Amino acid sequence: MAALAVFGLDQVTKWLVLKKMSLYESIPLWEGVFHITSHRNRGAAFGILQNQQWLFITITVAVVCGITWYLIRLKRTQPLMSWSLALILGGAVGNLIDRIRWGEVVDFLDFRLIHYPIFNVADSAIVIGVGLMIFLTLRQPHEQEEAFTKEAGETR
């Protein structure tokens, strides 16, 4: 359900940017700090690997399949890990749809105070999900391994 919520919010916000703003138009919400800026990215994070859409689509489909498989295996035994994976899944599918539909990703969240690349809701969900996953993995790696091993043993 969290993945679907992320996907929905991502697609609605991108649709609004596409329909209401011209490309490169910028609306300051806090002048010099935070703007909504209509931008497109044909690459990956920070604009690397420009115009490699088939590579991104292939990798994303593999990641989506892997996360879906892992979420099914978790079966609610690790709710925080499930949340982190759901955030990553929703974000990955949101950007995947953009790449398939338009050949580029719609970005619009523009934090100018720190000179960070323009990004979107899907990117935010992926970063938060990966951050949560790293935190959980570093916090209690042995407990997660035991829970997964126990779960895997029960399904055999």
C-alpha positions in Angstrom: 0.0 0.0 0.0 2.9 2.4 0.8 4.4 1.7 -2.6 1.1 2.5 -4.3 0.8 5.8 -2.3 4.3 6.9 -3.3 3.6 6.0 -6.9 0.3 7.9 -6.9 1.7 11.0 -5.3 4.7 10.9 -7.6 2.6 10.7 -10.7 0.1 13.3 -9.6 2.8 15.8 -8.8 4.6 15.2 -12.1 1.3 15.5 -14.0 0.7 18.9 -12.3 4.2 20.1 -13.3 3.7 18.9 -16.9 0.2 20.5 -17.2 0.7 23.8 -15.3 4.3 24.7 -16.0 6.6 25.3 -19.0 9.9 23.5 -19.2 12.5 25.3 -17.0 9.8 27.6 -15.5 10.5 28.1 -11.8 8.1 29.2 -9.1 9.9 30.4 -5.9 8.2 29.1 -2.8 11.1 30.5 -0.6 13.2 32.8 -2.8 16.7 31.5 -3.2 16.1 28.5 -1.0 13.3 26.3 -2.5 11.6 26.5 -5.9 9.3 24.3 -8.0 11.3 24.1 -11.2 10.1 22.2 -14.3 13.0 20.1 -15.3 13.7 16.8 -17.2 16.5 14.3 -16.7 17.5 11.7 -19.3 20.1 10.3 -17.0 20.4 8.8 -13.5 21.0 10.5 -10.2 22.9 13.8 -10.6 22.4 13.5 -14.4 25.0 10.8 -15.0 24.7 8.4 -17.9 22.5 10.6 -20.1 20.3 9.0 -22.7 20.8 5.4 -21.5 17.1 4.8 -21.2 17.2 1.1 -22.1 19.9 0.5 -19.4 17.8 2.3 -16.8 14.6 0.5 -17.8 16.3 -2.9 -17.7 17.9 -2.3 -14.3 14.7 -0.9 -12.9 12.6 -3.8 -14.0 15.1 -6.2 -12.4 15.1 -4.1 -9.2 11.3 -4.0 -9.1 11.1 -7.8 -9.5 13.7 -8.3 -6.8 12.0 -6.0 -4.3 8.6 -7.6 -5.0 10.1 -11.1 -4.5 11.8 -10.0 -1.2 8.6 -8.2 0.1 6.6 -11.4 -0.5 9.3 -13.4 1.4 9.3 -11.0 4.4 5.5 -11.6 5.0 5.3 -8.8 7.5 8.0 -10.3 9.8 10.0 -7.1 9.4 7.6 -4.1 9.1 10.3 -1.4 8.9 12.2 -3.2 6.3 9.0 -3.8 4.4 8.3 0.0 4.6 11.8 0.8 3.3 11.4 -1.6 0.4 7.9 -0.3 -0.4 9.3 3.3 -0.6 12.0 2.2 -3.0 9.5 0.2 -5.0 7.0 3.0 -5.4 9.8 5.4 -6.3 11.4 3.0 -8.8 8.1 2.4 -10.5 7.3 6.1 -10.7 10.5 6.9 -12.5 10.2 3.8 -14.6 6.8 5.0 -15.9 8.4 8.3 -16.8 11.2 6.7 -18.8 8.9 4.4 -20.7 6.3 7.1 -21.4 8.5 10.1 -22.1 12.1 8.8 -22.4 13.0 11.1 -19.4 12.1 11.7 -15.8 10.2 14.8 -14.7 11.9 16.6 -11.9 10.7 19.7 -10.0 11.9 19.9 -6.4 14.6 22.5 -6.5 16.6 23.2 -3.3 18.8 26.1 -4.2 20.3 26.9 -0.9 22.5 23.8 -1.0 22.9 23.6 -4.8 21.4 20.1 -4.9 20.2 18.6 -8.3 16.5 19.0 -9.0 14.5 15.9 -8.0 11.0 14.5 -7.6 8.8 12.6 -5.1 10.0 9.2 -6.5 13.6 10.2 -5.9 12.8 11.3 -2.4 11.1 8.0 -1.6 14.0 6.0 -2.9 16.5 8.0 -0.8 14.4 7.7 2.3 13.8 4.0 1.7 17.5 3.2 1.1 18.5 5.3 4.2 16.0 3.4 6.3 17.3 0.1 4.9 20.9 1.0 5.7 19.9 2.1 9.2 18.1 -1.1 9.9 20.9 -3.2 8.4 23.5 -1.5 10.5 21.4 -1.4 13.7 20.5 -5.1 13.9 22.1 -7.2 11.1 22.1 -10.4 13.1 18.4 -10.1 14.0 17.4 -9.5 10.4 19.4 -12.5 9.2 17.9 -14.7 11.8 14.3 -13.6 11.0 14.9 -14.1 7.2 16.6 -17.5 7.8 13.6 -18.6 10.0 11.1 -17.4 7.4 12.9 -19.1 4.6 13.0 -22.4 6.6 9.3 -22.2 7.2 8.5 -22.0 3.5 10.5 -25.1 2.5 
